[in-house]
Amino acid sequence: MNNFSFLLRHQLASQLRQIRLDKNLPITDIACRCDLSIANIDAIERGEALSFKKYFRLIRFYDKRIKILLSDEK
């Protein structure tokens, strides 16, 4: 397993889920509006290994961008 992909997916998953909850949007509404299945959105929110194209589709739907920050190791 590619560790970077795993870490990125899980970081995105929790943030994308939180965005949906903050906006009080049901998965069914999002699925209809951004051309992703309910199963795909659920899998993305759990950080499953789907194509990043699907992650980016959801990110664009929320009108967000990815920003990567480097920090000192603790």
C-alpha positions in Angstrom: 0.0 0.0 0.0 1.3 3.5 -0.9 1.6 5.2 2.5 1.2 8.7 1.0 -2.0 7.8 -0.8 -3.4 6.2 2.3 -2.6 9.3 4.4 -4.0 11.7 1.8 -7.2 9.7 1.4 -7.8 9.6 5.2 -7.1 13.3 5.6 -9.5 14.1 2.8 -12.2 11.7 4.0 -12.6 13.2 7.4 -12.7 16.8 6.0 -15.1 15.9 3.2 -17.5 14.2 5.6 -17.3 17.2 8.0 -18.1 19.6 5.1 -21.2 17.6 4.2 -22.3 17.5 7.8 -21.7 21.2 8.3 -23.8 21.9 5.2 -26.5 19.5 6.4 -26.5 17.7 3.1 -27.7 14.1 2.7 -25.5 11.9 0.6 -28.5 11.3 -1.7 -28.6 15.0 -2.7 -24.9 15.2 -3.3 -25.0 12.0 -5.5 -27.7 13.5 -7.7 -25.8 16.8 -8.1 -22.2 15.8 -8.6 -22.5 12.5 -10.7 -21.1 10.2 -8.0 -23.0 7.2 -6.6 -24.1 7.1 -3.0 -21.7 4.2 -2.5 -18.8 6.2 -3.9 -19.5 9.2 -1.6 -19.8 6.8 1.4 -16.5 5.2 0.4 -14.8 8.5 0.0 -15.9 9.6 3.4 -14.4 6.5 4.8 -11.1 7.0 3.0 -11.3 3.9 0.8 -9.0 3.4 -2.2 -11.1 4.9 -5.0 -9.6 6.9 -7.8 -8.5 10.4 -6.9 -10.7 11.6 -9.8 -13.7 10.7 -7.7 -12.3 12.5 -4.7 -11.6 15.6 -6.8 -15.1 15.5 -8.2 -16.5 15.8 -4.6 -13.9 18.4 -3.7 -14.9 20.5 -6.7 -18.6 20.0 -5.8 -17.9 21.6 -2.4 -15.9 24.4 -4.2 -12.7 23.5 -2.2 -9.1 23.2 -3.1 -6.3 20.9 -1.8 -3.6 22.7 0.1 -0.6 20.7 1.3 1.5 22.0 4.2 4.8 20.7 5.4 5.5 20.9 9.1 8.3 20.0 11.5 8.3 16.4 12.7 7.5 16.0 16.4 
